[in-house]
């Protein structure tokens, strides 16, 4: 009998093993210089590997067992980045937590995940003081002794690709977070698919504008380490600072939400001369369907390549990719933007279809292993082998591209007619005075629900609610137009730029038994 081929388990430790072997002296990441904890500065892949080993030994000394959970609430930082390997790569489960959550929400996540240890950003220490955990540290010199101070070798871990590596708690579109459990295998395969579709090579340099806690920075850090890419840590999003670091570090790749693109466009408008990254930088945008005008401006004003991604935390997240094709090269920027505004085609290894009701269904190798300690949620999300995304849309009859028309829960049903909030938002976005907009359904005695637009005007711009409604009436069907427009200074968003529509709707549905009418 012939021996069977040896298989290497697909774990996140594999990425670091390659980086340490191939690129030991190359800079792995440049930590944020302006932060409350001492900056780690430039860290090579050799040093990152040493830090990861030390973290494993530190968790051993704390008594965190294999499979134990370690939570961290932090802005983007080198210590957060290293923990994706320091925790998960040493047989424990990492729980990166949204730093914008309330003390009650963080307490819930720490308790629900059963975290043995909790690390908190110094900026959040006072606000999160009431959160309890068996081992609790404020990130800085004291926590460094735990994470990096041990001189011992870590307890050996037998790599298991089917073991849970991270738990990502969802937020933004539902009021109660759910813990999405992802295995090493799913993270490895998602990162490989993402890297292929975005052409990651060891000639790249990456800027972290996307919060690392969010779906593990969409899984990009894993492939970046595996391919020896320098990662530049940005603690807080600022358009001018993004452009400065792109110039300083020769950034070729970044990921973010449409709100980040808007911040960069605003900063670029104040620059004399060439925009940093023009002709070399590509940006992956997800988190919300971007307005076509934003996509066009990225190409025409920034000179960057726009790549559209669609996915969910539950899918690690890559489901579809929309990247400009050679067949589109002769199109005008406006026509190309319209094609790129669609969510795209299934990524490698992904199967998708529409349900009878128009919901996107998906299956692939990086769908969640399950919701942590919530089997009833598993049964709702995965039916007959298909993951139900909760997003509704259609297929383009000409080329089979997927387009989201709405979150199923955000469809506005007014007088029996379905209104896509995205369509109305895109229309308002095309008005030159509009900087941000959220369209929601509010109760109406006659129509059940009616369309309301919450609008933030661009600096120095003027527009009345009546003007904006009239603008919509010239462009879309009357039943889709807002019946009211409310001007706001800002809109509630998650750390990744997603509109928190459940929070925006709450005041209008207060006291009612249901949030639909």
C-alpha positions as CSV (number, residue, x, y, z in Angstrom):
1,X,0.0,0.0,0.0
2,X,1.3,3.4,-0.9
3,X,1.6,6.1,1.7
4,X,-0.9,8.8,1.5
5,X,0.3,12.3,0.7
6,X,1.2,14.5,3.6
7,X,-1.3,17.4,4.1
8,X,-0.4,20.6,5.8
9,X,-3.3,21.9,7.9
10,X,-4.6,25.3,6.7
11,X,-4.1,27.5,9.7
12,X,-3.2,31.1,10.2
13,X,0.1,30.1,11.6
14,X,1.0,29.0,8.0
15,X,1.1,32.6,6.8
16,X,3.6,33.6,9.6
17,X,5.7,30.5,9.0
18,X,6.2,31.5,5.3
19,X,7.0,35.2,6.2
20,X,9.6,34.2,8.8
21,X,11.2,31.8,6.3
22,X,11.2,34.0,3.2
23,X,11.2,37.6,4.5
24,X,12.7,37.6,8.1
25,X,14.4,41.0,7.8
26,X,11.6,42.7,5.9
27,X,9.3,45.1,7.8
28,X,6.1,43.3,8.7
29,X,4.3,46.4,10.0
30,X,4.8,50.0,10.9
31,X,2.8,50.8,14.1
32,X,0.8,53.9,14.6
33,X,3.2,56.5,16.0
34,X,0.5,58.6,17.7
35,X,-1.3,56.5,20.2
36,X,-1.7,56.3,24.0
37,X,0.3,53.1,24.3
38,X,4.0,53.2,23.4
39,X,4.3,52.6,19.7
40,X,6.1,49.4,18.6
41,X,7.6,51.3,15.6
42,X,8.8,49.2,12.7
43,X,8.6,45.4,13.4
44,X,10.2,42.8,11.1
45,X,8.7,39.4,10.3
46,X,11.4,37.8,12.5
47,X,10.5,40.1,15.4
48,X,6.7,39.5,14.8
49,X,7.3,35.7,15.0
50,X,9.2,36.2,18.3
51,X,6.3,38.3,19.6
52,X,3.8,35.6,18.6
53,X,5.7,32.9,20.4
54,X,6.0,35.1,23.5
55,X,2.2,35.7,23.4
56,X,1.6,31.9,23.4
57,X,3.9,31.5,26.4
58,X,2.2,34.4,28.2
59,X,-1.2,32.9,27.7
60,X,0.2,29.6,29.1
61,X,1.3,31.4,32.2
62,X,-2.1,33.1,32.6
63,X,-3.7,29.6,32.5
64,X,-5.7,30.3,29.3
65,X,-6.3,26.8,28.0
66,X,-6.2,25.6,24.4
67,X,-9.5,26.7,22.9
68,X,-9.8,29.5,25.5
69,X,-11.0,32.9,24.3
70,X,-9.0,36.1,24.4
71,X,-10.8,39.4,23.8
72,X,-9.2,42.7,22.7
73,X,-11.0,46.1,22.4
74,X,-8.7,48.4,20.5
75,X,-8.3,50.9,17.8
76,X,-6.0,49.8,15.0
77,X,-2.6,49.0,16.6
78,X,0.4,46.8,16.2
79,X,-0.6,44.8,19.3
80,X,-4.0,44.1,17.8
81,X,-2.5,43.0,14.5
82,X,0.1,40.7,16.2
83,X,-2.7,39.1,18.2
84,X,-4.3,37.5,15.2
85,X,-1.3,35.1,15.3
86,X,-0.3,35.4,18.9
87,X,-3.8,34.2,20.1
88,X,-5.2,32.1,17.2
89,X,-1.7,30.8,16.1
90,X,-1.2,29.4,19.6
91,X,-4.4,27.3,19.8
92,X,-6.7,29.9,21.4
93,X,-9.6,31.8,20.0
94,X,-9.3,35.5,19.3
95,X,-12.2,37.8,19.9
96,X,-11.5,41.3,18.4
97,X,-14.2,43.7,19.7
98,X,-15.6,46.8,18.1
99,X,-14.1,49.7,20.0
100,X,-17.2,51.9,19.5
101,X,-19.6,49.6,21.4
102,X,-21.0,50.6,24.8
103,X,-19.9,49.2,28.1
104,X,-23.0,47.1,28.2
105,X,-22.3,45.7,24.7
106,X,-18.7,44.9,25.5
107,X,-19.7,43.3,28.8
108,X,-22.2,41.1,26.9
109,X,-19.5,40.0,24.3
110,X,-16.9,39.2,27.0
111,X,-19.4,37.2,29.0
112,X,-21.1,35.5,26.0
113,X,-17.8,34.4,24.5
114,X,-16.5,33.2,27.8
115,X,-13.3,35.2,27.5
116,X,-10.5,34.2,29.9
117,X,-8.5,37.4,29.2
118,X,-9.4,40.9,28.1
119,X,-7.1,43.6,26.7
120,X,-8.4,47.2,26.5
121,X,-7.1,50.3,24.6
122,X,-5.9,52.9,27.1
123,X,-8.3,55.5,25.5
124,X,-11.2,53.2,26.4
125,X,-10.0,52.1,29.9
126,X,-12.2,54.5,31.9
127,X,-15.3,53.9,29.9
128,X,-14.9,50.1,30.0
129,X,-13.8,50.0,33.7
130,X,-17.1,48.2,34.7
131,X,-16.4,45.3,32.3
132,X,-15.4,42.2,34.2
133,X,-13.1,39.4,33.1
134,X,-10.9,36.9,34.9
135,X,-7.7,38.5,33.5
136,X,-8.1,42.2,32.4
137,X,-5.3,44.5,31.2
138,X,-5.0,48.0,29.8
139,X,-2.8,47.8,26.7
140,X,0.7,49.2,27.3
141,X,3.8,48.3,29.2
142,X,2.0,46.1,31.8
143,X,0.2,44.1,29.1
144,X,3.4,43.9,27.1
145,X,4.9,41.9,29.9
146,X,2.1,39.4,29.5
147,X,2.0,39.4,25.7
148,X,5.7,39.6,24.9
149,X,7.7,39.4,28.1
150,X,7.9,35.6,28.6
151,X,11.3,34.1,27.8
152,X,9.9,30.6,27.7
153,X,8.8,28.6,24.6
154,X,5.0,28.4,24.2
155,X,3.2,25.1,24.8
156,X,3.1,23.2,21.6
157,X,-0.1,23.4,19.6
158,X,-1.1,20.7,17.1
159,X,-2.5,22.7,14.1
160,X,-6.1,21.9,13.4
161,X,-7.7,23.6,10.5
162,X,-11.2,22.9,11.7
163,X,-10.6,24.5,15.1
164,X,-12.3,27.9,15.7
165,X,-9.7,30.7,15.3
166,X,-11.7,33.8,15.8
167,X,-15.2,34.9,17.0
168,X,-16.3,38.2,15.3
169,X,-19.4,39.8,16.8
170,X,-21.7,41.4,14.3
171,X,-23.0,44.9,14.8
172,X,-24.6,47.7,12.8
173,X,-27.7,46.2,11.3
174,X,-29.1,44.3,14.2
175,X,-29.5,45.4,17.8
176,X,-28.1,42.2,19.4
177,X,-24.6,41.1,18.4
178,X,-24.1,37.5,17.4
179,X,-20.7,35.7,17.6
180,X,-19.6,34.5,14.2
181,X,-17.2,31.6,14.7
182,X,-14.6,31.1,11.9
183,X,-12.2,28.2,11.6
184,X,-8.6,28.4,10.6
185,X,-9.5,26.7,7.3
186,X,-12.1,29.4,6.5
187,X,-9.8,32.2,7.3
188,X,-7.0,30.7,5.2
189,X,-9.2,30.1,2.2
190,X,-10.9,33.5,2.4
191,X,-7.5,35.2,2.5
192,X,-6.2,33.2,-0.5
193,X,-9.3,34.1,-2.6
194,X,-9.1,37.7,-1.5
195,X,-5.4,37.9,-2.4
196,X,-5.9,36.4,-5.8
197,X,-8.7,38.7,-6.8
198,X,-6.9,41.8,-5.6
199,X,-3.5,40.7,-7.1
200,X,-1.5,40.9,-3.8
201,X,2.2,40.4,-4.3
202,X,5.4,41.0,-2.2
203,X,5.8,44.3,-4.1
204,X,2.7,45.8,-2.3
205,X,2.5,48.1,0.7
206,X,-0.8,48.2,2.6
207,X,-2.5,50.9,4.7
208,X,-4.9,49.9,7.4
209,X,-7.8,52.3,7.1
210,X,-10.3,49.5,7.7
211,X,-10.7,48.7,11.5
212,X,-8.9,45.4,12.2
213,X,-11.6,44.2,14.5
214,X,-14.1,44.2,11.6
215,X,-14.1,40.7,10.2
216,X,-10.4,40.6,11.0
217,X,-9.7,43.5,8.7
218,X,-11.8,41.5,6.1
219,X,-9.2,38.8,6.3
220,X,-6.6,40.8,4.4
221,X,-3.9,40.8,7.1
222,X,-3.4,37.0,6.7
223,X,-2.5,37.0,3.0
224,X,-0.5,40.2,3.5
225,X,1.8,38.4,6.0
226,X,1.9,35.3,3.9
227,X,3.1,37.4,0.9
228,X,5.6,39.5,2.9
229,X,3.7,42.8,2.5
230,X,4.5,45.8,4.7
231,X,1.4,46.9,6.6
232,X,1.1,50.5,7.8
233,X,-1.2,50.9,10.9
234,X,-3.5,53.9,10.9
235,X,-5.2,54.4,14.2
236,X,-8.0,56.8,13.1
237,X,-9.4,57.7,9.7
238,X,-8.5,61.1,8.4
239,X,-8.5,61.9,4.7
240,X,-5.4,64.1,4.7
241,X,-3.4,61.7,6.9
242,X,-4.4,58.8,4.6
243,X,-2.9,60.7,1.6
244,X,0.2,61.6,3.6
245,X,0.9,58.0,4.6
246,X,0.2,56.8,1.1
247,X,2.9,59.2,-0.1
248,X,5.3,58.4,2.7
249,X,5.1,54.6,2.5
250,X,4.4,54.1,-1.2
251,X,1.0,52.5,-0.4
252,X,-0.4,50.4,-3.2
253,X,-3.4,48.8,-1.5
254,X,-6.1,49.7,1.1
255,X,-9.6,48.7,2.0
256,X,-12.5,50.7,3.3
257,X,-16.1,51.8,3.3
258,X,-17.6,54.5,1.0
259,X,-17.3,57.0,3.9
260,X,-13.5,56.6,3.8
261,X,-13.5,57.3,0.1
262,X,-15.5,60.4,0.7
263,X,-12.9,61.6,3.3
264,X,-10.1,61.0,0.9
265,X,-11.8,62.8,-2.0
266,X,-12.5,65.8,0.3
267,X,-8.8,65.9,1.3
268,X,-7.6,65.4,-2.3
269,X,-9.6,68.4,-3.5
270,X,-7.3,70.6,-1.3
271,X,-4.1,69.3,-2.9
272,X,-2.2,71.2,-5.5
273,X,-0.6,68.8,-8.0
274,X,-0.7,65.0,-8.2
275,X,-2.7,63.0,-5.7
276,X,-0.5,60.5,-3.7
277,X,-0.9,57.0,-5.2
278,X,-2.3,58.2,-8.5
279,X,-1.6,55.5,-11.1
280,X,-0.5,52.9,-8.6
281,X,-3.0,52.6,-5.7
282,X,-6.0,50.3,-5.7
283,X,-8.8,50.4,-3.1
284,X,-11.2,47.7,-2.2
285,X,-14.5,49.2,-1.1
286,X,-17.3,47.4,0.8
287,X,-19.6,47.8,3.7
288,X,-22.3,49.6,1.7
289,X,-23.1,50.0,-2.0
290,X,-21.2,53.1,-3.0
291,X,-22.8,55.8,-5.1
292,X,-21.8,55.7,-8.8
293,X,-20.6,59.3,-8.5
294,X,-18.1,58.2,-5.8
295,X,-16.7,55.4,-8.0
296,X,-16.3,57.8,-10.9
297,X,-14.5,60.4,-8.8
298,X,-12.0,57.8,-7.4
299,X,-10.8,57.1,-11.0
300,X,-11.0,60.6,-12.4
301,X,-9.9,62.7,-9.4
302,X,-7.6,60.3,-7.5
303,X,-6.3,58.1,-10.3
304,X,-6.8,55.0,-8.1
305,X,-8.3,51.7,-9.1
306,X,-11.7,51.0,-7.6
307,X,-12.5,47.3,-6.6
308,X,-15.9,46.5,-5.3
309,X,-16.3,43.7,-2.8
310,X,-19.5,42.2,-1.4
311,X,-19.7,39.9,1.6
312,X,-20.6,39.5,5.3
313,X,-18.9,38.8,8.5
314,X,-20.5,35.3,8.3
315,X,-18.7,34.6,5.0
316,X,-15.3,35.8,6.2
317,X,-16.3,37.9,4.1
318,X,-15.6,37.5,0.3
319,X,-18.6,36.4,-1.8
320,X,-18.4,38.6,-4.9
321,X,-15.8,40.8,-6.6
322,X,-16.3,43.5,-9.2
323,X,-13.1,44.7,-10.7
324,X,-12.8,46.6,-14.0
325,X,-12.3,44.3,-17.0
326,X,-10.4,44.8,-20.2
327,X,-13.7,44.8,-22.0
328,X,-14.6,48.0,-20.2
329,X,-11.4,49.9,-21.0
330,X,-12.9,52.0,-23.8
331,X,-15.9,53.0,-21.7
332,X,-16.2,56.5,-20.2
333,X,-15.5,56.8,-16.5
334,X,-19.2,57.3,-15.8
335,X,-20.2,54.2,-17.7
336,X,-17.5,52.2,-16.1
337,X,-18.6,53.4,-12.7
338,X,-22.1,52.2,-13.3
339,X,-20.8,48.7,-14.1
340,X,-18.6,48.8,-11.0
341,X,-21.4,49.9,-8.7
342,X,-22.8,46.4,-8.9
343,X,-21.7,43.9,-6.3
344,X,-20.1,41.7,-9.0
345,X,-19.6,38.1,-9.8
346,X,-19.0,35.2,-7.4
347,X,-15.4,34.9,-6.3
348,X,-13.3,31.8,-6.8
349,X,-14.9,28.8,-5.0
350,X,-18.2,30.7,-4.3
351,X,-21.6,29.5,-5.5
352,X,-24.5,32.0,-5.4
353,X,-28.1,32.0,-6.4
354,X,-31.3,34.0,-5.8
355,X,-34.1,32.6,-3.8
356,X,-37.7,32.8,-5.0
357,X,-38.1,35.9,-2.9
358,X,-35.0,37.5,-4.4
359,X,-32.6,36.9,-1.5
360,X,-28.9,36.2,-2.1
361,X,-28.0,32.7,-1.1
362,X,-24.4,31.5,-0.9
363,X,-22.2,28.5,-0.3
364,X,-18.4,28.4,-0.2
365,X,-15.4,27.2,1.9
366,X,-15.5,30.2,4.2
367,X,-19.0,30.4,5.4
368,X,-19.2,30.6,9.2
369,X,-18.8,27.4,11.2
370,X,-21.7,28.6,13.3
371,X,-22.8,31.3,15.7
372,X,-21.1,31.0,19.1
373,X,-23.4,29.3,21.5
374,X,-26.5,30.2,19.4
375,X,-27.6,27.0,17.5
376,X,-31.0,28.5,16.8
377,X,-29.4,31.3,14.8
378,X,-27.4,28.6,12.8
379,X,-30.7,27.0,11.8
380,X,-32.1,30.3,10.5
381,X,-28.9,31.3,8.6
382,X,-28.1,28.0,6.9
383,X,-30.9,26.1,5.3
384,X,-30.4,23.1,3.0
385,X,-26.7,23.9,2.7
386,X,-27.2,27.5,1.6
387,X,-26.3,30.6,3.7
388,X,-29.1,33.2,3.7
389,X,-27.4,36.6,3.4
390,X,-30.5,38.7,4.2
391,X,-29.7,40.9,1.2
392,X,-32.1,41.2,-1.7
393,X,-31.3,42.0,-5.3
394,X,-31.3,40.8,-8.8
395,X,-29.0,39.4,-11.6
396,X,-28.2,41.6,-14.6
397,X,-29.8,39.9,-17.5
398,X,-27.0,40.9,-19.9
399,X,-23.9,39.6,-18.0
400,X,-25.0,37.9,-14.8
401,X,-23.6,40.4,-12.4
402,X,-25.3,40.6,-8.9
403,X,-26.8,43.9,-7.7
404,X,-28.1,44.5,-4.2
405,X,-31.3,46.5,-4.1
406,X,-31.7,46.4,-0.3
407,X,-31.1,44.7,3.0
408,X,-34.3,42.7,3.3
409,X,-35.0,44.2,6.6
410,X,-34.5,47.7,5.1
411,X,-37.0,47.5,2.3
412,X,-39.6,50.2,2.6
413,X,-43.1,49.0,1.8
414,X,-45.2,52.1,1.1
415,X,-48.8,51.6,0.0
416,X,-48.0,48.1,-1.1
417,X,-45.0,49.1,-3.2
418,X,-41.4,48.1,-2.4
419,X,-39.0,51.0,-2.3
420,X,-35.3,50.4,-2.5
421,X,-33.6,52.7,0.0
422,X,-30.3,52.3,-2.0
423,X,-31.9,53.6,-5.1
424,X,-33.3,56.7,-3.3
425,X,-29.9,57.3,-1.6
426,X,-28.1,57.0,-4.9
427,X,-30.4,59.6,-6.4
428,X,-29.8,62.1,-3.5
429,X,-26.1,61.4,-3.6
430,X,-26.0,62.7,-7.1
431,X,-27.1,66.2,-5.8
432,X,-24.0,68.3,-5.5
433,X,-25.0,69.7,-2.1
434,X,-25.4,66.2,-0.5
435,X,-22.5,64.7,1.4
436,X,-24.2,61.9,3.3
437,X,-27.7,60.4,3.2
438,X,-29.7,57.6,4.9
439,X,-33.1,56.7,3.6
440,X,-35.4,54.9,6.1
441,X,-39.1,54.0,6.4
442,X,-41.2,55.8,9.0
443,X,-44.8,55.1,10.1
444,X,-47.6,56.6,8.1
445,X,-51.3,56.3,8.9
446,X,-52.4,56.0,5.3
447,X,-49.5,54.3,3.5
448,X,-48.2,52.1,6.4
449,X,-44.7,53.4,5.8
450,X,-43.4,56.4,4.0
451,X,-39.9,57.3,2.8
452,X,-37.8,59.7,4.9
453,X,-34.3,60.9,4.0
454,X,-31.8,62.0,6.6
455,X,-29.3,64.2,4.9
456,X,-25.9,65.8,5.8
457,X,-25.0,68.7,3.4
458,X,-21.5,69.2,2.1
459,X,-19.5,72.0,3.8
460,X,-20.5,75.4,2.4
461,X,-23.5,74.0,0.5
462,X,-27.1,74.9,0.8
463,X,-30.2,73.0,-0.1
464,X,-33.7,73.0,1.5
465,X,-35.7,69.8,2.1
466,X,-38.2,70.9,-0.5
467,X,-35.4,71.3,-3.1
468,X,-34.1,67.9,-2.5
469,X,-37.6,66.3,-2.7
470,X,-38.2,68.1,-6.0
471,X,-34.8,66.9,-7.2
472,X,-35.8,63.3,-6.6
473,X,-39.1,63.7,-8.3
474,X,-37.3,64.7,-11.5
475,X,-35.3,61.5,-11.5
476,X,-37.2,58.6,-9.9
477,X,-40.8,57.5,-9.6
478,X,-43.0,59.6,-7.3
479,X,-43.8,56.7,-5.0
480,X,-40.1,56.2,-4.3
481,X,-39.4,59.9,-3.5
482,X,-39.0,61.0,0.1
483,X,-42.1,62.6,1.6
484,X,-39.9,64.3,4.1
485,X,-36.2,65.3,4.4
486,X,-34.5,66.0,7.6
487,X,-31.1,67.9,7.6
488,X,-28.6,66.5,10.1
489,X,-25.1,67.3,11.2
490,X,-24.0,63.7,11.2
491,X,-25.4,60.1,10.8
492,X,-24.9,57.2,13.1
493,X,-22.3,54.8,11.6
494,X,-20.3,51.8,12.7
495,X,-16.5,51.9,12.8
496,X,-16.4,50.7,9.2
497,X,-18.7,53.3,7.8
498,X,-22.0,51.3,7.8
499,X,-25.1,53.3,8.5
500,X,-26.7,52.1,11.7
501,X,-30.2,52.2,10.3
502,X,-31.8,50.5,13.2
503,X,-30.6,53.4,15.4
504,X,-31.8,56.0,12.9
505,X,-35.3,54.4,12.8
506,X,-35.7,53.9,16.5
507,X,-37.1,57.4,17.4
508,X,-39.8,57.2,14.7
509,X,-41.0,53.7,15.7
510,X,-40.8,54.2,19.5
511,X,-43.9,52.9,21.3
512,X,-45.0,50.8,18.4
513,X,-45.3,47.0,18.7
514,X,-43.5,46.4,15.3
515,X,-40.9,48.2,13.3
516,X,-43.0,47.8,10.2
517,X,-46.5,49.2,9.7
